[in-house]
Amino acid sequence: MELPEIPWQEKVELSAMKSAVLVVDMQNDFVHEKGALRVPAAAATVEPIRALLERARRAEAHVIYTQDWHELDDPEFRIWPKHCVAGTWGAEIVAELAPKPGEPRVKKTTYDPFYLTELEDLLREHGVKELVIVGTVANICVLHAAGSAALRGFRVVVPKDGVSALSEFDFLLAFRQITFLYRGVAVSGQAGILFS
């Protein structure tokens, strides 16, 4: 089977005042080696995400985090093993990417960070038009974030080195859907995302 070509862009320029970086589920249970539902490739995205966040903060772009956040009887545990239980170490954002004071954390109970959360209100309140999405898992929560954002009229930008998946197929599938189905921008690396 031949995979469709993904239209990678080397560079994209964004207005800092109209942009936000959404850090999706970079939590201990997904990223840390002792995490309950570890994505092995996620650790390699920590440094690129950190570099992107530093640049975004210097430019005064908005930064928002999502946290998978489940009760012990969450129906999602019929699909996946127990993970990111509310208030536990596993549900905390990894220390290397800890939010700065004032940066919102949106707690979500499903793959979609817009479902029954304040995320859209936060973005509208700050005049955000362009959403840079990083995090894990590429074809699950990242893809749902990208799809929901695009369907709400936000321009979606996703850097290749800022997301991770459980397999190469899943990784490429996510970028295919983001670019083809949602007309998002796939950037070959976070360094190509420039804020002005």
DRENDREN-432712 format. One record per residue: residue number from 1; x, y, z of N, C-alpha, C in turn. Coordinates in steps of 0.1 Angstrom, whole numbers, always signed. Layout:
residues N
@num: NUM	neast: X	nnorth: Y	nup: Z	caeast: X	canorth: Y	caup: Z	ceast: X	cnorth: Y	cup: Z $
...
This chain:
residues 196
@num: 1	neast: +8	nnorth: -12	nup: +0	caeast: +0	canorth: +0	caup: +0	ceast: +9	cnorth: +12	cup: +0 $
@num: 2	neast: +6	nnorth: +22	nup: -9	caeast: +13	canorth: +34	caup: -9	ceast: +7	cnorth: +45	cup: +0 $
@num: 3	neast: +15	nnorth: +51	nup: +8	caeast: +10	canorth: +61	caup: +17	ceast: +8	cnorth: +74	cup: +10 $
@num: 4	neast: -3	nnorth: +82	nup: +12	caeast: -4	canorth: +95	caup: +6	ceast: +8	cnorth: +104	cup: +11 $
@num: 5	neast: +12	nnorth: +113	nup: +3	caeast: +23	canorth: +122	caup: +7	ceast: +17	cnorth: +133	cup: +17 $
@num: 6	neast: +25	nnorth: +135	nup: +27	caeast: +21	canorth: +146	caup: +37	ceast: +29	cnorth: +159	cup: +33 $
@num: 7	neast: +21	nnorth: +170	nup: +32	caeast: +27	canorth: +182	caup: +27	ceast: +35	cnorth: +190	cup: +38 $
@num: 8	neast: +47	nnorth: +185	nup: +42	caeast: +54	canorth: +191	caup: +52	ceast: +59	cnorth: +205	cup: +48 $
@num: 9	neast: +58	nnorth: +215	nup: +57	caeast: +63	canorth: +228	caup: +55	ceast: +75	cnorth: +230	cup: +64 $
@num: 10	neast: +85	nnorth: +238	nup: +58	caeast: +97	canorth: +240	caup: +66	ceast: +95	cnorth: +252	cup: +76 $
@num: 11	neast: +86	nnorth: +261	nup: +72	caeast: +85	canorth: +273	caup: +81	ceast: +71	cnorth: +278	cup: +80 $
@num: 12	neast: +66	nnorth: +283	nup: +92	caeast: +53	canorth: +290	caup: +92	ceast: +54	cnorth: +301	cup: +102 $
@num: 13	neast: +49	nnorth: +313	nup: +98	caeast: +50	canorth: +325	caup: +106	ceast: +36	cnorth: +328	cup: +112 $
@num: 14	neast: +36	nnorth: +330	nup: +125	caeast: +23	canorth: +332	caup: +132	ceast: +24	cnorth: +345	cup: +140 $
@num: 15	neast: +12	nnorth: +352	nup: +141	caeast: +11	canorth: +363	caup: +150	ceast: +10	cnorth: +359	cup: +164 $
@num: 16	neast: +20	nnorth: +363	nup: +172	caeast: +20	canorth: +358	caup: +186	ceast: +8	cnorth: +361	cup: +194 $
@num: 17	neast: +2	nnorth: +373	nup: +191	caeast: -9	canorth: +378	caup: +199	ceast: -22	cnorth: +370	cup: +195 $
@num: 18	neast: -22	nnorth: +364	nup: +183	caeast: -34	canorth: +356	caup: +179	ceast: -31	cnorth: +341	cup: +179 $
@num: 19	neast: -20	nnorth: +337	nup: +186	caeast: -16	canorth: +323	caup: +186	ceast: -16	cnorth: +318	cup: +200 $
@num: 20	neast: -18	nnorth: +304	nup: +201	caeast: -16	canorth: +297	caup: +214	ceast: -9	cnorth: +284	cup: +211 $
@num: 21	neast: -1	nnorth: +280	nup: +220	caeast: +5	canorth: +266	caup: +220	ceast: -4	cnorth: +258	cup: +229 $
@num: 22	neast: -9	nnorth: +247	nup: +224	caeast: -17	canorth: +237	caup: +232	ceast: -8	cnorth: +225	cup: +234 $
@num: 23	neast: -5	nnorth: +223	nup: +247	caeast: +4	canorth: +211	caup: +251	ceast: -6	cnorth: +200	cup: +255 $
@num: 24	neast: -7	nnorth: +190	nup: +247	caeast: -17	canorth: +179	caup: +250	ceast: -11	cnorth: +168	cup: +257 $
@num: 25	neast: -16	nnorth: +166	nup: +270	caeast: -14	canorth: +154	caup: +277	ceast: +1	cnorth: +149	cup: +280 $
@num: 26	neast: +10	nnorth: +159	nup: +281	caeast: +24	canorth: +155	caup: +284	ceast: +25	cnorth: +153	cup: +299 $
@num: 27	neast: +19	nnorth: +141	nup: +303	caeast: +17	canorth: +138	caup: +317	ceast: +26	cnorth: +126	cup: +321 $
@num: 28	neast: +29	nnorth: +124	nup: +333	caeast: +37	canorth: +113	caup: +338	ceast: +33	cnorth: +99	cup: +333 $
@num: 29	neast: +20	nnorth: +97	nup: +333	caeast: +15	canorth: +83	caup: +329	ceast: +18	cnorth: +80	cup: +314 $
@num: 30	neast: +19	nnorth: +91	nup: +306	caeast: +22	canorth: +89	caup: +292	ceast: +37	cnorth: +90	cup: +288 $
@num: 31	neast: +44	nnorth: +98	nup: +296	caeast: +58	canorth: +102	caup: +292	ceast: +69	cnorth: +96	cup: +300 $
@num: 32	neast: +67	nnorth: +96	nup: +313	caeast: +77	canorth: +91	caup: +323	ceast: +79	cnorth: +75	cup: +321 $
@num: 33	neast: +91	nnorth: +71	nup: +323	caeast: +94	canorth: +57	caup: +322	ceast: +86	cnorth: +48	cup: +331 $
@num: 34	neast: +81	nnorth: +53	nup: +342	caeast: +73	canorth: +46	caup: +352	ceast: +58	cnorth: +48	cup: +350 $
@num: 35	neast: +54	nnorth: +55	nup: +339	caeast: +40	canorth: +58	caup: +336	ceast: +32	cnorth: +46	cup: +334 $
@num: 36	neast: +19	nnorth: +47	nup: +337	caeast: +10	canorth: +35	caup: +336	ceast: +7	cnorth: +32	cup: +321 $
@num: 37	neast: +7	nnorth: +42	nup: +313	caeast: +3	canorth: +40	caup: +299	ceast: +14	cnorth: +47	cup: +290 $
@num: 38	neast: +26	nnorth: +44	nup: +292	caeast: +37	canorth: +51	caup: +286	ceast: +38	cnorth: +49	cup: +271 $
@num: 39	neast: +40	nnorth: +61	nup: +264	caeast: +43	canorth: +61	caup: +250	ceast: +58	cnorth: +63	cup: +248 $
@num: 40	neast: +65	nnorth: +52	nup: +244	caeast: +79	canorth: +52	caup: +244	ceast: +85	cnorth: +64	cup: +237 $
@num: 41	neast: +79	nnorth: +68	nup: +226	caeast: +84	canorth: +79	caup: +218	ceast: +82	cnorth: +93	cup: +224 $
@num: 42	neast: +74	nnorth: +94	nup: +234	caeast: +70	canorth: +107	caup: +240	ceast: +82	cnorth: +114	cup: +246 $
@num: 43	neast: +91	nnorth: +107	nup: +252	caeast: +102	canorth: +114	caup: +259	ceast: +111	cnorth: +122	cup: +249 $
@num: 44	neast: +112	nnorth: +117	nup: +237	caeast: +120	canorth: +124	caup: +227	ceast: +113	cnorth: +138	cup: +223 $
@num: 45	neast: +101	nnorth: +140	nup: +226	caeast: +94	canorth: +152	caup: +222	ceast: +95	cnorth: +163	cup: +233 $
@num: 46	neast: +100	nnorth: +159	nup: +245	caeast: +101	canorth: +169	caup: +256	ceast: +110	cnorth: +181	cup: +252 $
@num: 47	neast: +122	nnorth: +178	nup: +247	caeast: +131	canorth: +189	caup: +244	ceast: +125	cnorth: +198	cup: +233 $
@num: 48	neast: +121	nnorth: +193	nup: +222	caeast: +115	canorth: +201	caup: +211	ceast: +103	cnorth: +210	cup: +217 $
@num: 49	neast: +94	nnorth: +204	nup: +225	caeast: +83	canorth: +211	caup: +230	ceast: +88	cnorth: +222	cup: +240 $
@num: 50	neast: +98	nnorth: +219	nup: +248	caeast: +103	canorth: +229	caup: +257	ceast: +109	cnorth: +241	cup: +249 $
@num: 51	neast: +116	nnorth: +238	nup: +238	caeast: +122	canorth: +249	caup: +230	ceast: +111	cnorth: +257	cup: +224 $
@num: 52	neast: +100	nnorth: +251	nup: +219	caeast: +89	canorth: +258	caup: +213	ceast: +82	cnorth: +267	cup: +223 $
@num: 53	neast: +80	nnorth: +262	nup: +235	caeast: +74	canorth: +269	caup: +246	ceast: +82	cnorth: +282	cup: +250 $
@num: 54	neast: +95	nnorth: +280	nup: +250	caeast: +104	canorth: +292	caup: +254	ceast: +102	cnorth: +303	cup: +244 $
@num: 55	neast: +102	nnorth: +299	nup: +231	caeast: +101	canorth: +309	caup: +220	ceast: +87	cnorth: +315	cup: +221 $
@num: 56	neast: +77	nnorth: +307	nup: +223	caeast: +63	canorth: +312	caup: +223	ceast: +61	cnorth: +322	cup: +235 $
@num: 57	neast: +67	nnorth: +318	nup: +247	caeast: +66	canorth: +327	caup: +258	ceast: +73	cnorth: +340	cup: +256 $
@num: 58	neast: +85	nnorth: +340	nup: +250	caeast: +93	canorth: +352	caup: +248	ceast: +85	cnorth: +361	cup: +238 $
@num: 59	neast: +77	nnorth: +356	nup: +229	caeast: +69	canorth: +363	caup: +220	ceast: +56	cnorth: +367	cup: +225 $
@num: 60	neast: +53	nnorth: +362	nup: +237	caeast: +40	canorth: +365	caup: +244	ceast: +28	cnorth: +359	cup: +238 $
@num: 61	neast: +31	nnorth: +347	nup: +231	caeast: +19	canorth: +339	caup: +226	ceast: +13	cnorth: +332	cup: +239 $
@num: 62	neast: +1	nnorth: +327	nup: +237	caeast: -6	canorth: +321	caup: +249	ceast: -1	cnorth: +306	cup: +249 $
@num: 63	neast: -1	nnorth: +301	nup: +261	caeast: +3	canorth: +287	caup: +263	ceast: -8	cnorth: +280	cup: +272 $
@num: 64	neast: -13	nnorth: +269	nup: +267	caeast: -24	canorth: +262	caup: +275	ceast: -20	cnorth: +247	cup: +275 $
@num: 65	neast: -23	nnorth: +241	nup: +286	caeast: -20	canorth: +227	caup: +287	ceast: -34	cnorth: +219	cup: +289 $
@num: 66	neast: -34	nnorth: +207	nup: +284	caeast: -45	canorth: +198	caup: +287	ceast: -39	cnorth: +187	cup: +296 $
@num: 67	neast: -48	nnorth: +182	nup: +304	caeast: -45	canorth: +170	caup: +313	ceast: -56	cnorth: +160	cup: +312 $
@num: 68	neast: -53	nnorth: +148	nup: +308	caeast: -62	canorth: +137	caup: +309	ceast: -65	cnorth: +136	cup: +324 $
@num: 69	neast: -78	nnorth: +134	nup: +327	caeast: -82	canorth: +135	caup: +341	ceast: -94	cnorth: +126	cup: +344 $
@num: 70	neast: -91	nnorth: +114	nup: +350	caeast: -102	canorth: +104	caup: +351	ceast: -105	cnorth: +101	cup: +366 $
@num: 71	neast: -118	nnorth: +98	nup: +368	caeast: -122	canorth: +91	caup: +381	ceast: -119	cnorth: +76	cup: +380 $
@num: 72	neast: -119	nnorth: +70	nup: +391	caeast: -116	canorth: +56	caup: +392	ceast: -125	cnorth: +47	cup: +384 $
@num: 73	neast: -138	nnorth: +51	nup: +382	caeast: -148	canorth: +43	caup: +375	ceast: -150	cnorth: +49	cup: +361 $
@num: 74	neast: -140	nnorth: +56	nup: +355	caeast: -142	canorth: +62	caup: +342	ceast: -144	cnorth: +51	cup: +332 $
@num: 75	neast: -154	nnorth: +53	nup: +323	caeast: -157	canorth: +43	caup: +312	ceast: -145	cnorth: +41	cup: +303 $
@num: 76	neast: -136	nnorth: +51	nup: +302	caeast: -125	canorth: +49	caup: +293	ceast: -116	cnorth: +37	cup: +297 $
@num: 77	neast: -117	nnorth: +33	nup: +310	caeast: -109	canorth: +22	caup: +315	ceast: -113	cnorth: +9	cup: +310 $
@num: 78	neast: -125	nnorth: +9	nup: +302	caeast: -129	canorth: -3	caup: +295	ceast: -121	cnorth: -4	cup: +282 $
@num: 79	neast: -115	nnorth: +7	nup: +278	caeast: -108	canorth: +7	caup: +265	ceast: -93	cnorth: +6	cup: +268 $
@num: 80	neast: -88	nnorth: +14	nup: +278	caeast: -74	canorth: +15	caup: +281	ceast: -72	cnorth: +11	cup: +296 $
@num: 81	neast: -60	nnorth: +6	nup: +299	caeast: -57	canorth: +4	caup: +313	ceast: -58	cnorth: +17	cup: +321 $
@num: 82	neast: -60	nnorth: +16	nup: +334	caeast: -61	canorth: +28	caup: +343	ceast: -49	cnorth: +37	cup: +341 $
@num: 83	neast: -52	nnorth: +50	nup: +340	caeast: -42	canorth: +60	caup: +337	ceast: -47	cnorth: +74	cup: +341 $
@num: 84	neast: -38	nnorth: +83	nup: +344	caeast: -42	canorth: +97	caup: +347	ceast: -54	cnorth: +98	cup: +356 $
@num: 85	neast: -54	nnorth: +91	nup: +367	caeast: -64	canorth: +92	caup: +377	ceast: -63	cnorth: +106	cup: +384 $
@num: 86	neast: -74	nnorth: +113	nup: +385	caeast: -74	canorth: +126	caup: +391	ceast: -67	cnorth: +127	cup: +404 $
@num: 87	neast: -58	nnorth: +137	nup: +405	caeast: -50	canorth: +139	caup: +417	ceast: -38	cnorth: +131	cup: +419 $
@num: 88	neast: -35	nnorth: +122	nup: +410	caeast: -23	canorth: +113	caup: +412	ceast: -11	cnorth: +118	cup: +405 $
@num: 89	neast: +1	nnorth: +112	nup: +409	caeast: +13	canorth: +116	caup: +402	ceast: +12	cnorth: +113	cup: +387 $
@num: 90	neast: +6	nnorth: +103	nup: +383	caeast: +5	canorth: +100	caup: +369	ceast: -3	cnorth: +110	cup: +361 $
@num: 91	neast: -12	nnorth: +117	nup: +367	caeast: -19	canorth: +127	caup: +360	ceast: -12	cnorth: +141	cup: +359 $
@num: 92	neast: -1	nnorth: +142	nup: +366	caeast: +6	canorth: +155	caup: +366	ceast: +14	cnorth: +157	cup: +353 $
@num: 93	neast: +16	nnorth: +169	nup: +349	caeast: +24	canorth: +172	caup: +337	ceast: +39	cnorth: +170	cup: +341 $
@num: 94	neast: +46	nnorth: +164	nup: +332	caeast: +60	canorth: +161	caup: +334	ceast: +68	cnorth: +174	cup: +339 $
@num: 95	neast: +77	nnorth: +172	nup: +348	caeast: +84	canorth: +183	caup: +354	ceast: +91	cnorth: +192	cup: +344 $
@num: 96	neast: +97	nnorth: +186	nup: +334	caeast: +104	canorth: +194	caup: +324	ceast: +96	cnorth: +204	cup: +316 $
@num: 97	neast: +83	nnorth: +201	nup: +316	caeast: +74	canorth: +210	caup: +308	ceast: +63	cnorth: +217	cup: +317 $
@num: 98	neast: +66	nnorth: +218	nup: +330	caeast: +57	canorth: +223	caup: +340	ceast: +52	cnorth: +237	cup: +335 $
@num: 99	neast: +39	nnorth: +239	nup: +336	caeast: +33	canorth: +252	caup: +333	ceast: +39	cnorth: +263	cup: +341 $
@num: 100	neast: +40	nnorth: +275	nup: +336	caeast: +44	canorth: +287	caup: +343	ceast: +31	cnorth: +293	cup: +350 $
@num: 101	neast: +33	nnorth: +301	nup: +360	caeast: +22	canorth: +307	caup: +367	ceast: +13	cnorth: +314	cup: +357 $
@num: 102	neast: +0	nnorth: +312	nup: +358	caeast: -10	canorth: +318	caup: +349	ceast: -13	cnorth: +311	cup: +337 $
@num: 103	neast: -6	nnorth: +300	nup: +334	caeast: -9	canorth: +292	caup: +322	ceast: -19	cnorth: +282	cup: +325 $
@num: 104	neast: -31	nnorth: +282	nup: +318	caeast: -42	canorth: +274	caup: +322	ceast: -39	cnorth: +259	cup: +319 $
@num: 105	neast: -45	nnorth: +251	nup: +328	caeast: -46	canorth: +236	caup: +326	ceast: -60	cnorth: +232	cup: +324 $
@num: 106	neast: -63	nnorth: +227	nup: +313	caeast: -77	canorth: +222	caup: +310	ceast: -78	cnorth: +207	cup: +313 $
@num: 107	neast: -86	nnorth: +204	nup: +322	caeast: -87	canorth: +190	caup: +326	ceast: -98	cnorth: +184	cup: +317 $
@num: 108	neast: -95	nnorth: +172	nup: +311	caeast: -105	canorth: +166	caup: +302	ceast: -107	cnorth: +151	cup: +305 $
@num: 109	neast: -119	nnorth: +147	nup: +302	caeast: -122	canorth: +133	caup: +305	ceast: -123	cnorth: +124	cup: +293 $
@num: 110	neast: -121	nnorth: +130	nup: +281	caeast: -122	canorth: +123	caup: +268	ceast: -110	cnorth: +126	cup: +259 $
@num: 111	neast: -109	nnorth: +120	nup: +248	caeast: -98	canorth: +124	caup: +238	ceast: -99	cnorth: +138	cup: +234 $
@num: 112	neast: -111	nnorth: +144	nup: +233	caeast: -113	canorth: +157	caup: +228	ceast: -112	cnorth: +168	cup: +239 $
@num: 113	neast: -102	nnorth: +176	nup: +238	caeast: -101	canorth: +186	caup: +249	ceast: -111	cnorth: +198	cup: +248 $
@num: 114	neast: -120	nnorth: +198	nup: +238	caeast: -130	canorth: +208	caup: +237	ceast: -143	cnorth: +203	cup: +243 $
@num: 115	neast: -144	nnorth: +190	nup: +245	caeast: -157	canorth: +184	caup: +250	ceast: -159	cnorth: +187	cup: +265 $
@num: 116	neast: -169	nnorth: +194	nup: +268	caeast: -173	canorth: +198	caup: +282	ceast: -161	cnorth: +204	cup: +290 $
@num: 117	neast: -153	nnorth: +212	nup: +283	caeast: -143	canorth: +220	caup: +290	ceast: -144	cnorth: +234	cup: +286 $
@num: 118	neast: -135	nnorth: +242	nup: +293	caeast: -135	canorth: +257	caup: +290	ceast: -125	cnorth: +261	cup: +279 $
@num: 119	neast: -119	nnorth: +251	nup: +272	caeast: -109	canorth: +254	caup: +262	ceast: -113	cnorth: +264	cup: +252 $
@num: 120	neast: -124	nnorth: +262	nup: +245	caeast: -128	canorth: +271	caup: +235	ceast: -130	cnorth: +285	cup: +241 $
@num: 121	neast: -136	nnorth: +286	nup: +252	caeast: -138	canorth: +300	caup: +258	ceast: -125	cnorth: +307	cup: +261 $
@num: 122	neast: -115	nnorth: +299	nup: +266	caeast: -102	canorth: +305	caup: +268	ceast: -95	cnorth: +310	cup: +255 $
@num: 123	neast: -96	nnorth: +302	nup: +245	caeast: -91	canorth: +307	caup: +232	ceast: -98	cnorth: +319	cup: +227 $
@num: 124	neast: -111	nnorth: +319	nup: +227	caeast: -119	canorth: +331	caup: +222	ceast: -116	cnorth: +343	cup: +230 $
@num: 125	neast: -115	nnorth: +341	nup: +243	caeast: -112	canorth: +352	caup: +253	ceast: -99	cnorth: +359	cup: +249 $
@num: 126	neast: -89	nnorth: +352	nup: +245	caeast: -76	canorth: +357	caup: +242	ceast: -75	cnorth: +361	cup: +227 $
@num: 127	neast: -85	nnorth: +360	nup: +219	caeast: -84	canorth: +363	caup: +205	ceast: -76	cnorth: +354	cup: +197 $
@num: 128	neast: -75	nnorth: +341	nup: +201	caeast: -66	canorth: +332	caup: +194	ceast: -73	cnorth: +328	cup: +181 $
@num: 129	neast: -65	nnorth: +328	nup: +170	caeast: -70	canorth: +323	caup: +157	ceast: -62	cnorth: +311	cup: +152 $
@num: 130	neast: -49	nnorth: +310	nup: +157	caeast: -40	canorth: +299	caup: +152	ceast: -35	cnorth: +291	cup: +164 $
@num: 131	neast: -37	nnorth: +278	nup: +163	caeast: -34	canorth: +269	caup: +175	ceast: -23	cnorth: +259	cup: +171 $
@num: 132	neast: -11	nnorth: +261	nup: +178	caeast: +0	canorth: +251	caup: +176	ceast: -3	cnorth: +240	cup: +186 $
@num: 133	neast: -3	nnorth: +228	nup: +181	caeast: -6	canorth: +216	caup: +189	ceast: +6	cnorth: +207	cup: +190 $
@num: 134	neast: +10	nnorth: +204	nup: +202	caeast: +20	canorth: +194	caup: +205	ceast: +16	cnorth: +185	cup: +216 $
@num: 135	neast: +22	nnorth: +173	nup: +217	caeast: +19	canorth: +164	caup: +228	ceast: +17	cnorth: +150	cup: +223 $
@num: 136	neast: +9	nnorth: +143	nup: +231	caeast: +7	canorth: +128	caup: +228	ceast: -7	cnorth: +125	cup: +231 $
@num: 137	neast: -13	nnorth: +115	nup: +225	caeast: -8	canorth: +106	caup: +215	ceast: -13	cnorth: +111	cup: +201 $
@num: 138	neast: -4	nnorth: +111	nup: +191	caeast: -7	canorth: +118	caup: +178	ceast: -20	cnorth: +114	cup: +172 $
@num: 139	neast: -23	nnorth: +101	nup: +171	caeast: -36	canorth: +97	caup: +164	ceast: -48	cnorth: +96	cup: +174 $
@num: 140	neast: -46	nnorth: +100	nup: +186	caeast: -57	canorth: +99	caup: +196	ceast: -60	cnorth: +114	cup: +201 $
@num: 141	neast: -54	nnorth: +118	nup: +212	caeast: -58	canorth: +131	caup: +217	ceast: -53	cnorth: +143	cup: +209 $
@num: 142	neast: -41	nnorth: +141	nup: +203	caeast: -36	canorth: +152	caup: +194	ceast: -46	cnorth: +154	cup: +182 $
@num: 143	neast: -49	nnorth: +143	nup: +176	caeast: -58	canorth: +143	caup: +164	ceast: -72	cnorth: +149	cup: +168 $
@num: 144	neast: -77	nnorth: +144	nup: +179	caeast: -90	canorth: +149	caup: +183	ceast: -90	cnorth: +164	cup: +186 $
@num: 145	neast: -79	nnorth: +169	nup: +192	caeast: -77	canorth: +183	caup: +195	ceast: -76	cnorth: +191	cup: +182 $
@num: 146	neast: -69	nnorth: +186	nup: +172	caeast: -67	canorth: +192	caup: +159	ceast: -80	cnorth: +193	cup: +152 $
@num: 147	neast: -88	nnorth: +182	nup: +152	caeast: -100	canorth: +181	caup: +145	ceast: -111	cnorth: +191	cup: +151 $
@num: 148	neast: -112	nnorth: +190	nup: +164	caeast: -122	canorth: +199	caup: +171	ceast: -118	cnorth: +214	cup: +169 $
@num: 149	neast: -105	nnorth: +217	nup: +169	caeast: -101	canorth: +231	caup: +168	ceast: -104	cnorth: +235	cup: +153 $
@num: 150	neast: -101	nnorth: +227	nup: +143	caeast: -103	canorth: +231	caup: +130	ceast: -118	cnorth: +233	cup: +127 $
@num: 151	neast: -126	nnorth: +224	nup: +132	caeast: -140	canorth: +225	caup: +130	ceast: -147	cnorth: +237	cup: +137 $
@num: 152	neast: -139	nnorth: +243	nup: +146	caeast: -144	canorth: +255	caup: +153	ceast: -137	cnorth: +268	cup: +147 $
@num: 153	neast: -130	nnorth: +266	nup: +136	caeast: -125	canorth: +277	caup: +128	ceast: -111	cnorth: +281	cup: +132 $
@num: 154	neast: -104	nnorth: +274	nup: +140	caeast: -90	canorth: +277	caup: +143	ceast: -81	cnorth: +271	cup: +133 $
@num: 155	neast: -70	nnorth: +279	nup: +129	caeast: -60	canorth: +273	caup: +120	ceast: -51	cnorth: +265	cup: +129 $
@num: 156	neast: -48	nnorth: +252	nup: +125	caeast: -41	canorth: +243	caup: +133	ceast: -27	cnorth: +241	cup: +127 $
@num: 157	neast: -17	nnorth: +241	nup: +135	caeast: -3	canorth: +239	caup: +131	ceast: +3	cnorth: +229	cup: +140 $
@num: 158	neast: +9	nnorth: +218	nup: +135	caeast: +15	canorth: +207	caup: +143	ceast: +29	cnorth: +204	cup: +138 $
@num: 159	neast: +39	nnorth: +206	nup: +147	caeast: +53	canorth: +202	caup: +143	ceast: +56	cnorth: +187	cup: +144 $
@num: 160	neast: +63	nnorth: +182	nup: +135	caeast: +66	canorth: +168	caup: +135	ceast: +73	cnorth: +163	cup: +147 $
@num: 161	neast: +83	nnorth: +171	nup: +152	caeast: +91	canorth: +167	caup: +164	ceast: +84	cnorth: +170	cup: +177 $
@num: 162	neast: +72	nnorth: +175	nup: +177	caeast: +65	canorth: +179	caup: +189	ceast: +54	cnorth: +169	cup: +193 $
@num: 163	neast: +52	nnorth: +158	nup: +185	caeast: +41	canorth: +148	caup: +188	ceast: +47	cnorth: +134	cup: +188 $
@num: 164	neast: +40	nnorth: +125	nup: +194	caeast: +45	canorth: +111	caup: +195	ceast: +33	cnorth: +102	cup: +194 $
@num: 165	neast: +36	nnorth: +90	nup: +189	caeast: +26	canorth: +79	caup: +188	ceast: +31	cnorth: +66	cup: +191 $
@num: 166	neast: +23	nnorth: +56	nup: +192	caeast: +27	canorth: +42	caup: +196	ceast: +33	cnorth: +35	cup: +184 $
@num: 167	neast: +31	nnorth: +40	nup: +172	caeast: +37	canorth: +33	caup: +160	ceast: +39	cnorth: +44	cup: +149 $
@num: 168	neast: +47	nnorth: +41	nup: +139	caeast: +50	canorth: +50	caup: +128	ceast: +37	cnorth: +51	cup: +120 $
@num: 169	neast: +29	nnorth: +40	nup: +118	caeast: +17	canorth: +41	caup: +111	ceast: +7	cnorth: +51	cup: +118 $
@num: 170	neast: +6	nnorth: +50	nup: +131	caeast: -3	canorth: +59	caup: +138	ceast: +1	cnorth: +73	cup: +137 $
@num: 171	neast: +14	nnorth: +75	nup: +137	caeast: +20	canorth: +89	caup: +136	ceast: +17	cnorth: +95	cup: +123 $
@num: 172	neast: +19	nnorth: +87	nup: +112	caeast: +17	canorth: +92	caup: +98	ceast: +2	cnorth: +94	cup: +96 $
@num: 173	neast: -6	nnorth: +85	nup: +101	caeast: -20	canorth: +86	caup: +100	ceast: -25	cnorth: +99	cup: +105 $
@num: 174	neast: -20	nnorth: +103	nup: +117	caeast: -25	canorth: +115	caup: +124	ceast: -21	cnorth: +127	cup: +115 $
@num: 175	neast: -9	nnorth: +128	nup: +109	caeast: -6	canorth: +139	caup: +101	ceast: -13	cnorth: +139	cup: +88 $
@num: 176	neast: -16	nnorth: +128	nup: +82	caeast: -25	canorth: +127	caup: +70	ceast: -38	cnorth: +133	cup: +73 $
@num: 177	neast: -44	nnorth: +129	nup: +84	caeast: -58	canorth: +134	caup: +87	ceast: -57	cnorth: +149	cup: +91 $
@num: 178	neast: -47	nnorth: +153	nup: +98	caeast: -46	canorth: +168	caup: +102	ceast: -45	cnorth: +176	cup: +89 $
@num: 179	neast: -37	nnorth: +172	nup: +79	caeast: -35	canorth: +180	caup: +67	ceast: -46	cnorth: +179	cup: +57 $
@num: 180	neast: -51	nnorth: +166	nup: +55	caeast: -60	canorth: +164	caup: +45	ceast: -75	cnorth: +167	cup: +49 $
@num: 181	neast: -78	nnorth: +162	nup: +61	caeast: -92	canorth: +163	caup: +65	ceast: -95	cnorth: +176	cup: +72 $
@num: 182	neast: -85	nnorth: +182	nup: +79	caeast: -87	canorth: +194	caup: +86	ceast: -79	cnorth: +206	cup: +81 $
@num: 183	neast: -72	nnorth: +204	nup: +70	caeast: -64	canorth: +215	caup: +63	ceast: -55	cnorth: +222	cup: +73 $
@num: 184	neast: -50	nnorth: +214	nup: +82	caeast: -39	canorth: +219	caup: +92	ceast: -26	cnorth: +220	cup: +85 $
@num: 185	neast: -17	nnorth: +226	nup: +92	caeast: -3	canorth: +228	caup: +87	ceast: +6	cnorth: +218	cup: +94 $
@num: 186	neast: +13	nnorth: +210	nup: +87	caeast: +23	canorth: +201	caup: +92	ceast: +37	cnorth: +207	cup: +90 $
@num: 187	neast: +44	nnorth: +209	nup: +101	caeast: +57	canorth: +216	caup: +100	ceast: +68	cnorth: +206	cup: +103 $
@num: 188	neast: +79	nnorth: +206	nup: +95	caeast: +89	canorth: +195	caup: +96	ceast: +96	cnorth: +196	cup: +109 $
@num: 189	neast: +96	nnorth: +207	nup: +117	caeast: +102	canorth: +207	caup: +130	ceast: +98	cnorth: +220	cup: +137 $
@num: 190	neast: +98	nnorth: +219	nup: +150	caeast: +93	canorth: +231	caup: +158	ceast: +101	cnorth: +243	cup: +156 $
@num: 191	neast: +114	nnorth: +242	nup: +152	caeast: +122	canorth: +254	caup: +149	ceast: +117	cnorth: +262	cup: +138 $
@num: 192	neast: +108	nnorth: +256	nup: +129	caeast: +103	canorth: +263	caup: +118	ceast: +90	cnorth: +271	cup: +121 $
@num: 193	neast: +86	nnorth: +271	nup: +134	caeast: +74	canorth: +279	caup: +138	ceast: +79	cnorth: +292	cup: +144 $
@num: 194	neast: +76	nnorth: +303	nup: +137	caeast: +81	canorth: +316	caup: +141	ceast: +70	cnorth: +325	cup: +145 $
@num: 195	neast: +72	nnorth: +331	nup: +157	caeast: +62	canorth: +340	caup: +162	ceast: +66	cnorth: +355	cup: +160 $
@num: 196	neast: +57	nnorth: +363	nup: +156	caeast: +61	canorth: +377	caup: +154	ceast: +51	cnorth: +386	cup: +161 $
